[in-house]
Amino acid sequence: MRTWLIAALVVAFMASGAFAHGHYVGKTDPAFGNNCCGGSDCAPVSYEAVSDVSGGYSVVLTLAQALAVNPRASSGIDAKVPHARVQPSWDSDFHVCIFPNDRTSPRGGVICLFVPMTM
């Protein structure tokens, strides 16, 4: 009985992680067409990390914040995401998907950005 319970808990834990990334699956960057999520490169971010700027949104993440989004991140993010690349969030949070290493233009490390519709 104990083995069955442990196996059930492991399956439930793994399923919750897959479900958490379920919102990102099948979403693509509207400008570049690439998939937003490779399985571990997306997460919600704080309102302080994203600000509305002329022509789009500024995304600024420290290395620690970037690691919380993508565990393979090697540096923080300081990017501008044009309105043409922004997608609506399914909840009241900002969500970002980031590359592990590439911080070059034109993406600045951001694969996809999801913004609450109330913004």
Biopython code that builds the backbone (N, CA, C, O; Angstrom):
import numpy as np
from Bio.PDB.StructureBuilder import StructureBuilder

atoms = [
    (1, "MET", "N", (0.817, -1.187, 0.000)),
    (1, "MET", "CA", (0.000, 0.000, 0.000)),
    (1, "MET", "C", (0.861, 1.251, 0.000)),
    (1, "MET", "O", (0.555, 2.214, -0.703)),
    (2, "ARG", "N", (1.918, 1.248, 0.769)),
    (2, "ARG", "CA", (2.794, 2.404, 0.874)),
    (2, "ARG", "C", (3.445, 2.706, -0.475)),
    (2, "ARG", "O", (3.545, 3.878, -0.841)),
    (3, "THR", "N", (3.889, 1.701, -1.230)),
    (3, "THR", "CA", (4.501, 1.898, -2.541)),
    (3, "THR", "C", (3.509, 2.555, -3.496)),
    (3, "THR", "O", (3.875, 3.453, -4.255)),
    (4, "TRP", "N", (2.250, 2.107, -3.457)),
    (4, "TRP", "CA", (1.220, 2.695, -4.311)),
    (4, "TRP", "C", (1.020, 4.169, -3.994)),
    (4, "TRP", "O", (0.879, 4.981, -4.909)),
    (5, "LEU", "N", (1.006, 4.526, -2.720)),
    (5, "LEU", "CA", (0.810, 5.910, -2.307)),
    (5, "LEU", "C", (1.969, 6.792, -2.766)),
    (5, "LEU", "O", (1.754, 7.901, -3.255)),
    (6, "ILE", "N", (3.174, 6.306, -2.610)),
    (6, "ILE", "CA", (4.346, 7.066, -3.059)),
    (6, "ILE", "C", (4.306, 7.258, -4.574)),
    (6, "ILE", "O", (4.572, 8.354, -5.067)),
    (7, "ALA", "N", (3.978, 6.209, -5.305)),
    (7, "ALA", "CA", (3.891, 6.316, -6.765)),
    (7, "ALA", "C", (2.815, 7.320, -7.160)),
    (7, "ALA", "O", (3.021, 8.103, -8.087)),
    (8, "ALA", "N", (1.685, 7.314, -6.483)),
    (8, "ALA", "CA", (0.603, 8.254, -6.793)),
    (8, "ALA", "C", (1.037, 9.690, -6.522)),
    (8, "ALA", "O", (0.711, 10.585, -7.302)),
    (9, "LEU", "N", (1.754, 9.923, -5.450)),
    (9, "LEU", "CA", (2.238, 11.268, -5.134)),
    (9, "LEU", "C", (3.247, 11.756, -6.166)),
    (9, "LEU", "O", (3.216, 12.923, -6.555)),
    (10, "VAL", "N", (4.130, 10.888, -6.610)),
    (10, "VAL", "CA", (5.111, 11.251, -7.636)),
    (10, "VAL", "C", (4.409, 11.615, -8.933)),
    (10, "VAL", "O", (4.753, 12.621, -9.554)),
    (11, "VAL", "N", (3.442, 10.826, -9.352)),
    (11, "VAL", "CA", (2.695, 11.108, -10.576)),
    (11, "VAL", "C", (1.944, 12.438, -10.448)),
    (11, "VAL", "O", (1.927, 13.234, -11.387)),
    (12, "ALA", "N", (1.332, 12.676, -9.301)),
    (12, "ALA", "CA", (0.597, 13.927, -9.087)),
    (12, "ALA", "C", (1.539, 15.120, -9.138)),
    (12, "ALA", "O", (1.201, 16.150, -9.722)),
    (13, "PHE", "N", (2.708, 14.995, -8.537)),
    (13, "PHE", "CA", (3.691, 16.085, -8.557)),
    (13, "PHE", "C", (4.154, 16.375, -9.973)),
    (13, "PHE", "O", (4.240, 17.535, -10.375)),
    (14, "MET", "N", (4.452, 15.331, -10.732)),
    (14, "MET", "CA", (4.908, 15.520, -12.107)),
    (14, "MET", "C", (3.798, 16.103, -12.972)),
    (14, "MET", "O", (4.067, 16.946, -13.828)),
    (15, "ALA", "N", (2.587, 15.682, -12.773)),
    (15, "ALA", "CA", (1.465, 16.201, -13.556)),
    (15, "ALA", "C", (1.220, 17.663, -13.260)),
    (15, "ALA", "O", (0.852, 18.419, -14.160)),
    (16, "SER", "N", (1.417, 18.085, -12.011)),
    (16, "SER", "CA", (1.189, 19.492, -11.680)),
    (16, "SER", "C", (2.189, 20.373, -12.398)),
    (16, "SER", "O", (1.830, 21.475, -12.814)),
    (17, "GLY", "N", (3.430, 19.936, -12.564)),
    (17, "GLY", "CA", (4.422, 20.698, -13.318)),
    (17, "GLY", "C", (4.065, 20.779, -14.784)),
    (17, "GLY", "O", (4.224, 21.830, -15.405)),
    (18, "ALA", "N", (3.586, 19.685, -15.345)),
    (18, "ALA", "CA", (3.187, 19.694, -16.748)),
    (18, "ALA", "C", (1.979, 20.589, -16.947)),
    (18, "ALA", "O", (1.886, 21.305, -17.943)),
    (19, "PHE", "N", (1.047, 20.547, -15.995)),
    (19, "PHE", "CA", (-0.138, 21.390, -16.102)),
    (19, "PHE", "C", (0.249, 22.858, -16.022)),
    (19, "PHE", "O", (-0.318, 23.690, -16.730)),
    (20, "ALA", "N", (1.200, 23.178, -15.173)),
    (20, "ALA", "CA", (1.632, 24.568, -15.032)),
    (20, "ALA", "C", (2.151, 25.121, -16.359)),
    (20, "ALA", "O", (1.948, 26.297, -16.658)),
    (21, "HIS", "N", (2.803, 24.305, -17.138)),
    (21, "HIS", "CA", (3.312, 24.760, -18.436)),
    (21, "HIS", "C", (2.288, 24.577, -19.547)),
    (21, "HIS", "O", (2.540, 24.957, -20.690)),
    (22, "GLY", "N", (1.141, 24.002, -19.225)),
    (22, "GLY", "CA", (0.115, 23.763, -20.223)),
    (22, "GLY", "C", (-0.373, 25.025, -20.913)),
    (22, "GLY", "O", (-0.732, 24.987, -22.090)),
    (23, "HIS", "N", (-0.392, 26.141, -20.200)),
    (23, "HIS", "CA", (-0.844, 27.395, -20.802)),
    (23, "HIS", "C", (0.095, 27.872, -21.907)),
    (23, "HIS", "O", (-0.335, 28.577, -22.820)),
    (24, "TYR", "N", (1.354, 27.500, -21.835)),
    (24, "TYR", "CA", (2.342, 27.965, -22.803)),
    (24, "TYR", "C", (2.439, 27.060, -24.031)),
    (24, "TYR", "O", (2.896, 27.493, -25.089)),
    (25, "VAL", "N", (2.016, 25.822, -23.892)),
    (25, "VAL", "CA", (2.119, 24.840, -24.967)),
    (25, "VAL", "C", (1.230, 25.271, -26.137)),
    (25, "VAL", "O", (0.068, 25.635, -25.956)),
    (26, "GLY", "N", (1.797, 25.220, -27.313)),
    (26, "GLY", "CA", (1.053, 25.571, -28.515)),
    (26, "GLY", "C", (1.032, 27.061, -28.824)),
    (26, "GLY", "O", (0.522, 27.464, -29.869)),
    (27, "LYS", "N", (1.572, 27.880, -27.940)),
    (27, "LYS", "CA", (1.630, 29.318, -28.189)),
    (27, "LYS", "C", (2.931, 29.627, -28.941)),
    (27, "LYS", "O", (3.974, 29.026, -28.681)),
    (28, "THR", "N", (2.844, 30.569, -29.869)),
    (28, "THR", "CA", (4.016, 30.970, -30.648)),
    (28, "THR", "C", (4.163, 32.482, -30.623)),
    (28, "THR", "O", (3.192, 33.213, -30.428)),
    (29, "ASP", "N", (5.377, 32.930, -30.822)),
    (29, "ASP", "CA", (5.649, 34.362, -30.927)),
    (29, "ASP", "C", (4.972, 34.874, -32.197)),
    (29, "ASP", "O", (5.221, 34.337, -33.276)),
    (30, "PRO", "N", (4.116, 35.905, -32.097)),
    (30, "PRO", "CA", (3.390, 36.387, -33.275)),
    (30, "PRO", "C", (4.289, 36.942, -34.381)),
    (30, "PRO", "O", (3.917, 36.898, -35.554)),
    (31, "ALA", "N", (5.455, 37.458, -34.026)),
    (31, "ALA", "CA", (6.349, 38.052, -35.025)),
    (31, "ALA", "C", (7.332, 37.042, -35.602)),
    (31, "ALA", "O", (7.590, 37.051, -36.806)),
    (32, "PHE", "N", (7.885, 36.168, -34.758)),
    (32, "PHE", "CA", (8.925, 35.243, -35.202)),
    (32, "PHE", "C", (8.403, 33.842, -35.491)),
    (32, "PHE", "O", (9.040, 33.088, -36.225)),
    (33, "GLY", "N", (7.257, 33.484, -34.926)),
    (33, "GLY", "CA", (6.647, 32.193, -35.206)),
    (33, "GLY", "C", (7.203, 31.016, -34.431)),
    (33, "GLY", "O", (6.738, 29.892, -34.623)),
    (34, "ASN", "N", (8.180, 31.230, -33.562)),
    (34, "ASN", "CA", (8.745, 30.118, -32.798)),
    (34, "ASN", "C", (7.849, 29.769, -31.613)),
    (34, "ASN", "O", (7.088, 30.612, -31.137)),
    (35, "ASN", "N", (7.940, 28.523, -31.136)),
    (35, "ASN", "CA", (7.201, 28.099, -29.951)),
    (35, "ASN", "C", (7.664, 28.897, -28.743)),
    (35, "ASN", "O", (8.849, 29.200, -28.597)),
    (36, "CYS", "N", (6.722, 29.230, -27.886)),
    (36, "CYS", "CA", (7.057, 30.004, -26.688)),
    (36, "CYS", "C", (7.796, 29.176, -25.648)),
    (36, "CYS", "O", (8.724, 29.667, -25.004)),
    (37, "CYS", "N", (7.389, 27.919, -25.481)),
    (37, "CYS", "CA", (7.906, 27.137, -24.366)),
    (37, "CYS", "C", (8.503, 25.819, -24.816)),
    (37, "CYS", "O", (7.904, 25.072, -25.590)),
    (38, "GLY", "N", (9.687, 25.555, -24.318)),
    (38, "GLY", "CA", (10.335, 24.284, -24.563)),
    (38, "GLY", "C", (10.212, 23.356, -23.371)),
    (38, "GLY", "O", (10.872, 22.319, -23.321)),
    (39, "GLY", "N", (9.375, 23.717, -22.415)),
    (39, "GLY", "CA", (9.162, 22.853, -21.257)),
    (39, "GLY", "C", (9.588, 23.455, -19.942)),
    (39, "GLY", "O", (9.020, 23.120, -18.902)),
    (40, "SER", "N", (10.586, 24.349, -19.956)),
    (40, "SER", "CA", (11.042, 24.927, -18.689)),
    (40, "SER", "C", (11.565, 26.348, -18.871)),
    (40, "SER", "O", (12.468, 26.762, -18.144)),
    (41, "ASP", "N", (11.026, 27.096, -19.813)),
    (41, "ASP", "CA", (11.545, 28.441, -20.026)),
    (41, "ASP", "C", (10.493, 29.532, -19.865)),
    (41, "ASP", "O", (10.706, 30.657, -20.317)),
    (42, "CYS", "N", (9.366, 29.226, -19.232)),
    (42, "CYS", "CA", (8.295, 30.198, -19.036)),
    (42, "CYS", "C", (7.821, 30.192, -17.591)),
    (42, "CYS", "O", (7.841, 29.161, -16.919)),
    (43, "ALA", "N", (7.394, 31.365, -17.123)),
    (43, "ALA", "CA", (6.838, 31.469, -15.773)),
    (43, "ALA", "C", (6.216, 32.839, -15.589)),
    (43, "ALA", "O", (6.518, 33.772, -16.333)),
    (44, "PRO", "N", (5.342, 32.962, -14.592)),
    (44, "PRO", "CA", (4.836, 34.288, -14.257)),
    (44, "PRO", "C", (5.965, 35.136, -13.681)),
    (44, "PRO", "O", (6.894, 34.613, -13.065)),
    (45, "VAL", "N", (5.875, 36.446, -13.886)),
    (45, "VAL", "CA", (6.844, 37.381, -13.302)),
    (45, "VAL", "C", (6.073, 38.496, -12.597)),
    (45, "VAL", "O", (4.888, 38.706, -12.857)),
    (46, "SER", "N", (6.751, 39.198, -11.715)),
    (46, "SER", "CA", (6.111, 40.256, -10.940)),
    (46, "SER", "C", (5.772, 41.460, -11.814)),
    (46, "SER", "O", (6.356, 41.661, -12.879)),
    (47, "TYR", "N", (4.833, 42.238, -11.348)),
    (47, "TYR", "CA", (4.451, 43.461, -12.053)),
    (47, "TYR", "C", (5.630, 44.426, -12.147)),
    (47, "TYR", "O", (5.716, 45.209, -13.093)),
    (48, "GLU", "N", (6.519, 44.377, -11.195)),
    (48, "GLU", "CA", (7.686, 45.261, -11.198)),
    (48, "GLU", "C", (8.663, 44.924, -12.323)),
    (48, "GLU", "O", (9.448, 45.780, -12.732)),
    (49, "ALA", "N", (8.627, 43.703, -12.822)),
    (49, "ALA", "CA", (9.565, 43.271, -13.863)),
    (49, "ALA", "C", (9.171, 43.748, -15.252)),
    (49, "ALA", "O", (9.999, 43.756, -16.164)),
    (50, "VAL", "N", (7.900, 44.151, -15.424)),
    (50, "VAL", "CA", (7.396, 44.537, -16.743)),
    (50, "VAL", "C", (6.778, 45.926, -16.643)),
    (50, "VAL", "O", (5.983, 46.201, -15.745)),
    (51, "SER", "N", (7.151, 46.789, -17.567)),
    (51, "SER", "CA", (6.547, 48.122, -17.584)),
    (51, "SER", "C", (6.165, 48.512, -19.004)),
    (51, "SER", "O", (6.837, 48.154, -19.971)),
    (52, "ASP", "N", (5.082, 49.245, -19.100)),
    (52, "ASP", "CA", (4.578, 49.742, -20.376)),
    (52, "ASP", "C", (5.460, 50.906, -20.812)),
    (52, "ASP", "O", (5.595, 51.891, -20.087)),
    (53, "VAL", "N", (6.057, 50.794, -21.987)),
    (53, "VAL", "CA", (6.899, 51.858, -22.533)),
    (53, "VAL", "C", (6.405, 52.174, -23.940)),
    (53, "VAL", "O", (5.581, 51.446, -24.492)),
    (54, "SER", "N", (6.895, 53.230, -24.501)),
    (54, "SER", "CA", (6.495, 53.630, -25.840)),
    (54, "SER", "C", (6.772, 52.503, -26.835)),
    (54, "SER", "O", (7.915, 52.073, -26.986)),
    (55, "GLY", "N", (5.731, 52.029, -27.510)),
    (55, "GLY", "CA", (5.890, 51.002, -28.534)),
    (55, "GLY", "C", (5.891, 49.577, -28.049)),
    (55, "GLY", "O", (5.999, 48.659, -28.863)),
    (56, "GLY", "N", (5.774, 49.348, -26.733)),
    (56, "GLY", "CA", (5.781, 47.974, -26.238)),
    (56, "GLY", "C", (5.911, 47.894, -24.734)),
    (56, "GLY", "O", (5.374, 48.722, -23.999)),
    (57, "TYR", "N", (6.635, 46.881, -24.291)),
    (57, "TYR", "CA", (6.848, 46.650, -22.863)),
    (57, "TYR", "C", (8.333, 46.418, -22.596)),
    (57, "TYR", "O", (9.028, 45.769, -23.379)),
    (58, "SER", "N", (8.796, 46.957, -21.486)),
    (58, "SER", "CA", (10.156, 46.709, -21.021)),
    (58, "SER", "C", (10.108, 45.537, -20.048)),
    (58, "SER", "O", (9.264, 45.501, -19.153)),
    (59, "VAL", "N", (11.019, 44.577, -20.226)),
    (59, "VAL", "CA", (11.131, 43.433, -19.322)),
    (59, "VAL", "C", (12.529, 43.464, -18.725)),
    (59, "VAL", "O", (13.524, 43.367, -19.443)),
    (60, "VAL", "N", (12.598, 43.599, -17.407)),
    (60, "VAL", "CA", (13.885, 43.632, -16.711)),
    (60, "VAL", "C", (13.857, 42.585, -15.603)),
    (60, "VAL", "O", (13.046, 42.656, -14.680)),
    (61, "LEU", "N", (14.759, 41.615, -15.713)),
    (61, "LEU", "CA", (14.878, 40.541, -14.729)),
    (61, "LEU", "C", (16.318, 40.446, -14.258)),
    (61, "LEU", "O", (17.241, 40.482, -15.071)),
    (62, "THR", "N", (16.517, 40.326, -12.961)),
    (62, "THR", "CA", (17.848, 40.026, -12.435)),
    (62, "THR", "C", (18.173, 38.580, -12.803)),
    (62, "THR", "O", (17.306, 37.851, -13.284)),
    (63, "LEU", "N", (19.398, 38.174, -12.581)),
    (63, "LEU", "CA", (19.754, 36.774, -12.841)),
    (63, "LEU", "C", (18.900, 35.845, -11.989)),
    (63, "LEU", "O", (18.438, 34.816, -12.482)),
    (64, "ALA", "N", (18.682, 36.183, -10.726)),
    (64, "ALA", "CA", (17.866, 35.330, -9.856)),
    (64, "ALA", "C", (16.439, 35.213, -10.392)),
    (64, "ALA", "O", (15.860, 34.127, -10.377)),
    (65, "GLN", "N", (15.874, 36.311, -10.860)),
    (65, "GLN", "CA", (14.524, 36.275, -11.428)),
    (65, "GLN", "C", (14.503, 35.475, -12.728)),
    (65, "GLN", "O", (13.565, 34.717, -12.981)),
    (66, "ALA", "N", (15.534, 35.644, -13.549)),
    (66, "ALA", "CA", (15.618, 34.890, -14.804)),
    (66, "ALA", "C", (15.731, 33.393, -14.527)),
    (66, "ALA", "O", (15.140, 32.585, -15.243)),
    (67, "LEU", "N", (16.474, 33.023, -13.509)),
    (67, "LEU", "CA", (16.601, 31.609, -13.144)),
    (67, "LEU", "C", (15.274, 31.023, -12.670)),
    (67, "LEU", "O", (15.022, 29.833, -12.857)),
    (68, "ALA", "N", (14.420, 31.850, -12.057)),
    (68, "ALA", "CA", (13.101, 31.381, -11.631)),
    (68, "ALA", "C", (12.204, 31.121, -12.844)),
    (68, "ALA", "O", (11.283, 30.307, -12.772)),
    (69, "VAL", "N", (12.471, 31.808, -13.949)),
    (69, "VAL", "CA", (11.713, 31.597, -15.183)),
    (69, "VAL", "C", (12.300, 30.433, -15.965)),
    (69, "VAL", "O", (11.578, 29.523, -16.375)),
    (70, "ASN", "N", (13.607, 30.465, -16.170)),
    (70, "ASN", "CA", (14.304, 29.431, -16.934)),
    (70, "ASN", "C", (15.524, 28.992, -16.132)),
    (70, "ASN", "O", (16.492, 29.747, -16.042)),
    (71, "PRO", "N", (15.506, 27.795, -15.546)),
    (71, "PRO", "CA", (16.604, 27.335, -14.695)),
    (71, "PRO", "C", (17.961, 27.273, -15.392)),
    (71, "PRO", "O", (18.986, 27.128, -14.726)),
    (72, "ARG", "N", (17.984, 27.379, -16.723)),
    (72, "ARG", "CA", (19.247, 27.353, -17.456)),
    (72, "ARG", "C", (19.755, 28.755, -17.803)),
    (72, "ARG", "O", (20.766, 28.888, -18.492)),
    (73, "ALA", "N", (19.067, 29.800, -17.334)),
    (73, "ALA", "CA", (19.462, 31.174, -17.655)),
    (73, "ALA", "C", (20.861, 31.468, -17.132)),
    (73, "ALA", "O", (21.229, 31.060, -16.031)),
    (74, "SER", "N", (21.632, 32.182, -17.941)),
    (74, "SER", "CA", (23.000, 32.514, -17.539)),
    (74, "SER", "C", (23.174, 33.999, -17.228)),
    (74, "SER", "O", (24.239, 34.418, -16.774)),
    (75, "SER", "N", (22.127, 34.800, -17.472)),
    (75, "SER", "CA", (22.187, 36.228, -17.158)),
    (75, "SER", "C", (20.773, 36.768, -17.051)),
    (75, "SER", "O", (19.802, 36.104, -17.414)),
    (76, "GLY", "N", (20.681, 37.984, -16.546)),
    (76, "GLY", "CA", (19.388, 38.641, -16.433)),
    (76, "GLY", "C", (18.875, 39.091, -17.792)),
    (76, "GLY", "O", (19.488, 38.819, -18.825)),
    (77, "ILE", "N", (17.757, 39.776, -17.777)),
    (77, "ILE", "CA", (17.100, 40.255, -18.994)),
    (77, "ILE", "C", (16.900, 41.755, -18.872)),
    (77, "ILE", "O", (16.512, 42.253, -17.815)),
    (78, "ASP", "N", (17.164, 42.467, -19.946)),
    (78, "ASP", "CA", (16.817, 43.882, -20.070)),
    (78, "ASP", "C", (16.412, 44.069, -21.530)),
    (78, "ASP", "O", (17.249, 44.365, -22.382)),
    (79, "ALA", "N", (15.116, 43.892, -21.811)),
    (79, "ALA", "CA", (14.652, 43.850, -23.195)),
    (79, "ALA", "C", (13.407, 44.699, -23.382)),
    (79, "ALA", "O", (12.637, 44.922, -22.448)),
    (80, "LYS", "N", (13.229, 45.165, -24.604)),
    (80, "LYS", "CA", (11.987, 45.818, -24.993)),
    (80, "LYS", "C", (11.260, 44.874, -25.947)),
    (80, "LYS", "O", (11.822, 44.415, -26.942)),
    (81, "VAL", "N", (10.003, 44.598, -25.624)),
    (81, "VAL", "CA", (9.186, 43.715, -26.450)),
    (81, "VAL", "C", (8.142, 44.587, -27.142)),
    (81, "VAL", "O", (7.277, 45.158, -26.478)),
    (82, "PRO", "N", (8.215, 44.696, -28.472)),
    (82, "PRO", "CA", (7.247, 45.522, -29.198)),
    (82, "PRO", "C", (5.821, 44.987, -29.057)),
    (82, "PRO", "O", (5.613, 43.790, -28.860)),
    (83, "HIS", "N", (4.850, 45.884, -29.160)),
    (83, "HIS", "CA", (3.441, 45.483, -29.051)),
    (83, "HIS", "C", (3.092, 44.332, -29.989)),
    (83, "HIS", "O", (2.256, 43.499, -29.642)),
    (84, "ALA", "N", (3.702, 44.264, -31.151)),
    (84, "ALA", "CA", (3.397, 43.213, -32.131)),
    (84, "ALA", "C", (3.759, 41.820, -31.621)),
    (84, "ALA", "O", (3.264, 40.826, -32.152)),
    (85, "ARG", "N", (4.608, 41.731, -30.605)),
    (85, "ARG", "CA", (5.007, 40.433, -30.059)),
    (85, "ARG", "C", (4.285, 40.080, -28.766)),
    (85, "ARG", "O", (4.428, 38.964, -28.266)),
    (86, "VAL", "N", (3.517, 41.005, -28.221)),
    (86, "VAL", "CA", (2.843, 40.797, -26.946)),
    (86, "VAL", "C", (1.553, 40.010, -27.158)),
    (86, "VAL", "O", (0.810, 40.245, -28.111)),
    (87, "GLN", "N", (1.305, 39.068, -26.244)),
    (87, "GLN", "CA", (0.095, 38.244, -26.307)),
    (87, "GLN", "C", (-0.710, 38.426, -25.023)),
    (87, "GLN", "O", (-0.147, 38.761, -23.981)),
    (88, "PRO", "N", (-2.021, 38.209, -25.090)),
    (88, "PRO", "CA", (-2.831, 38.357, -23.870)),
    (88, "PRO", "C", (-2.576, 37.224, -22.879)),
    (88, "PRO", "O", (-2.456, 36.060, -23.260)),
    (89, "SER", "N", (-2.498, 37.587, -21.621)),
    (89, "SER", "CA", (-2.382, 36.604, -20.553)),
    (89, "SER", "C", (-3.751, 36.016, -20.266)),
    (89, "SER", "O", (-4.767, 36.678, -20.474)),
    (90, "TRP", "N", (-3.786, 34.793, -19.796)),
    (90, "TRP", "CA", (-5.022, 34.091, -19.475)),
    (90, "TRP", "C", (-5.460, 34.358, -18.047)),
    (90, "TRP", "O", (-6.517, 33.891, -17.623)),
    (91, "ASP", "N", (-4.650, 35.112, -17.296)),
    (91, "ASP", "CA", (-4.999, 35.451, -15.921)),
    (91, "ASP", "C", (-4.569, 36.893, -15.645)),
    (91, "ASP", "O", (-4.369, 37.660, -16.588)),
    (92, "SER", "N", (-4.428, 37.266, -14.420)),
    (92, "SER", "CA", (-4.070, 38.645, -14.086)),
    (92, "SER", "C", (-2.570, 38.834, -13.897)),
    (92, "SER", "O", (-2.143, 39.840, -13.330)),
    (93, "ASP", "N", (-1.772, 37.891, -14.358)),
    (93, "ASP", "CA", (-0.316, 37.955, -14.201)),
    (93, "ASP", "C", (0.387, 38.186, -15.533)),
    (93, "ASP", "O", (-0.125, 37.859, -16.604)),
    (94, "PHE", "N", (1.581, 38.762, -15.423)),
    (94, "PHE", "CA", (2.492, 38.792, -16.559)),
    (94, "PHE", "C", (3.181, 37.434, -16.601)),
    (94, "PHE", "O", (3.475, 36.851, -15.558)),
    (95, "HIS", "N", (3.439, 36.930, -17.806)),
    (95, "HIS", "CA", (4.176, 35.685, -17.990)),
    (95, "HIS", "C", (5.225, 35.952, -19.054)),
    (95, "HIS", "O", (4.964, 36.652, -20.033)),
    (96, "VAL", "N", (6.413, 35.392, -18.862)),
    (96, "VAL", "CA", (7.472, 35.565, -19.841)),
    (96, "VAL", "C", (8.157, 34.233, -20.091)),
    (96, "VAL", "O", (8.294, 33.407, -19.189)),
    (97, "CYS", "N", (8.579, 34.041, -21.318)),
    (97, "CYS", "CA", (9.385, 32.880, -21.701)),
    (97, "CYS", "C", (10.722, 33.446, -22.172)),
    (97, "CYS", "O", (10.751, 34.370, -22.984)),
    (98, "ILE", "N", (11.817, 32.903, -21.672)),
    (98, "ILE", "CA", (13.131, 33.452, -22.009)),
    (98, "ILE", "C", (14.098, 32.375, -22.489)),
    (98, "ILE", "O", (14.019, 31.210, -22.102)),
    (99, "PHE", "N", (15.015, 32.818, -23.352)),
    (99, "PHE", "CA", (16.103, 31.954, -23.792)),
    (99, "PHE", "C", (17.084, 31.775, -22.640)),
    (99, "PHE", "O", (17.180, 32.654, -21.784)),
    (100, "PRO", "N", (17.817, 30.662, -22.593)),
    (100, "PRO", "CA", (18.797, 30.486, -21.516)),
    (100, "PRO", "C", (19.974, 31.452, -21.618)),
    (100, "PRO", "O", (20.451, 31.949, -20.598)),
    (101, "ASN", "N", (20.453, 31.728, -22.847)),
    (101, "ASN", "CA", (21.684, 32.501, -22.995)),
    (101, "ASN", "C", (21.581, 33.727, -23.890)),
    (101, "ASN", "O", (22.132, 34.776, -23.555)),
    (102, "ASP", "N", (20.904, 33.624, -24.993)),
    (102, "ASP", "CA", (20.892, 34.689, -26.003)),
    (102, "ASP", "C", (20.179, 35.940, -25.485)),
    (102, "ASP", "O", (18.990, 35.896, -25.168)),
    (103, "ARG", "N", (20.905, 37.047, -25.400)),
    (103, "ARG", "CA", (20.336, 38.329, -24.971)),
    (103, "ARG", "C", (20.481, 39.383, -26.067)),
    (103, "ARG", "O", (20.349, 40.578, -25.800)),
    (104, "THR", "N", (20.750, 38.952, -27.290)),
    (104, "THR", "CA", (20.987, 39.878, -28.385)),
    (104, "THR", "C", (19.680, 40.394, -28.985)),
    (104, "THR", "O", (18.610, 39.825, -28.771)),
    (105, "SER", "N", (19.793, 41.464, -29.725)),
    (105, "SER", "CA", (18.644, 42.036, -30.433)),
    (105, "SER", "C", (18.268, 41.105, -31.570)),
    (105, "SER", "O", (19.135, 40.382, -32.062)),
    (106, "PRO", "N", (17.062, 41.088, -31.997)),
    (106, "PRO", "CA", (15.973, 41.984, -31.624)),
    (106, "PRO", "C", (15.141, 41.492, -30.449)),
    (106, "PRO", "O", (14.236, 42.205, -30.014)),
    (107, "ARG", "N", (15.407, 40.313, -29.924)),
    (107, "ARG", "CA", (14.558, 39.759, -28.861)),
    (107, "ARG", "C", (15.041, 40.082, -27.458)),
    (107, "ARG", "O", (14.236, 40.120, -26.527)),
    (108, "GLY", "N", (16.310, 40.311, -27.289)),
    (108, "GLY", "CA", (16.840, 40.622, -25.972)),
    (108, "GLY", "C", (16.694, 39.502, -24.966)),
    (108, "GLY", "O", (16.750, 39.737, -23.759)),
    (109, "GLY", "N", (16.507, 38.289, -25.450)),
    (109, "GLY", "CA", (16.380, 37.133, -24.570)),
    (109, "GLY", "C", (14.952, 36.688, -24.324)),
    (109, "GLY", "O", (14.728, 35.620, -23.754)),
    (110, "VAL", "N", (13.977, 37.494, -24.745)),
    (110, "VAL", "CA", (12.567, 37.166, -24.502)),
    (110, "VAL", "C", (12.020, 36.379, -25.688)),
    (110, "VAL", "O", (12.063, 36.840, -26.829)),
    (111, "ILE", "N", (11.506, 35.186, -25.403)),
    (111, "ILE", "CA", (10.871, 34.371, -26.439)),
    (111, "ILE", "C", (9.438, 34.835, -26.628)),
    (111, "ILE", "O", (9.015, 35.101, -27.753)),
    (112, "CYS", "N", (8.684, 34.936, -25.535)),
    (112, "CYS", "CA", (7.279, 35.372, -25.583)),
    (112, "CYS", "C", (6.948, 36.158, -24.314)),
    (112, "CYS", "O", (7.510, 35.919, -23.246)),
    (113, "LEU", "N", (6.021, 37.097, -24.467)),
    (113, "LEU", "CA", (5.538, 37.886, -23.335)),
    (113, "LEU", "C", (4.018, 37.873, -23.354)),
    (113, "LEU", "O", (3.393, 38.134, -24.382)),
    (114, "PHE", "N", (3.433, 37.563, -22.197)),
    (114, "PHE", "CA", (1.983, 37.529, -22.028)),
    (114, "PHE", "C", (1.608, 38.612, -21.008)),
    (114, "PHE", "O", (2.150, 38.651, -19.903)),
    (115, "VAL", "N", (0.683, 39.479, -21.392)),
    (115, "VAL", "CA", (0.317, 40.639, -20.589)),
    (115, "VAL", "C", (-1.166, 40.548, -20.215)),
    (115, "VAL", "O", (-1.999, 40.211, -21.056)),
    (116, "PRO", "N", (-1.498, 40.849, -18.949)),
    (116, "PRO", "CA", (-2.922, 40.828, -18.563)),
    (116, "PRO", "C", (-3.735, 41.790, -19.431)),
    (116, "PRO", "O", (-3.260, 42.864, -19.801)),
    (117, "MET", "N", (-4.944, 41.394, -19.743)),
    (117, "MET", "CA", (-5.797, 42.203, -20.615)),
    (117, "MET", "C", (-6.207, 43.524, -19.967)),
    (117, "MET", "O", (-6.670, 44.427, -20.663)),
    (118, "THR", "N", (-6.051, 43.651, -18.679)),
    (118, "THR", "CA", (-6.423, 44.887, -17.996)),
    (118, "THR", "C", (-5.377, 45.975, -18.172)),
    (118, "THR", "O", (-5.592, 47.114, -17.757)),
    (119, "MET", "N", (-4.258, 45.639, -18.778)),
    (119, "MET", "CA", (-3.159, 46.616, -18.940)),
    (119, "MET", "C", (-3.441, 47.530, -20.112)),
    (119, "MET", "O", (-2.640, 48.415, -20.411)),
]
sb = StructureBuilder()
sb.init_structure("model")
sb.init_model(0)
sb.init_chain("A")
sb.init_seg("    ")
for serial, (resi, resn, name, xyz) in enumerate(atoms, 1):
    if name == "N":
        sb.init_residue(resn, " ", resi, " ")
    sb.init_atom(name, np.array(xyz, "f"), 0.0, 1.0, " ", f" {name:<3s}", serial, name[0])
structure = sb.get_structure()
